[in-house]
Amino acid sequence: MSPTFFILISLLYVILLFVIALYGDRHPVARRWQPWVYSLSLAVYCTSWTFYGATRQFAEYGWAFAPSHVGAILLFLVGYAFLLKVVQVAKRENVTTIADFLLPVGLGIAGRWPFSLR
């Protein structure tokens, strides 16, 4: 197949994602559907990362690229309790980014850090 075909398919995929995002912005989803929307958006992110990034790197580096995927799989299998605690803290403190977690440490106020994982 020609590169033009893959470029066309990629552009159609991105356009479809933008159309879905635009529809989602203009029509808020009911609260009961929010977990599904979050899960599907995470799946779209992972799909696009794999399609555009990981596949090329795997083709270039071979099995040396596998540990990044194995690490993520092990985190979800073994690190569930840690992830659950991080989610609880994020909800309690209204933390939305990693920077919100790291800012107190970078400012040297880790002792007074309200986001402790206790």
Beta strands, then each sheet from edge to edge (+ up, - down):
end
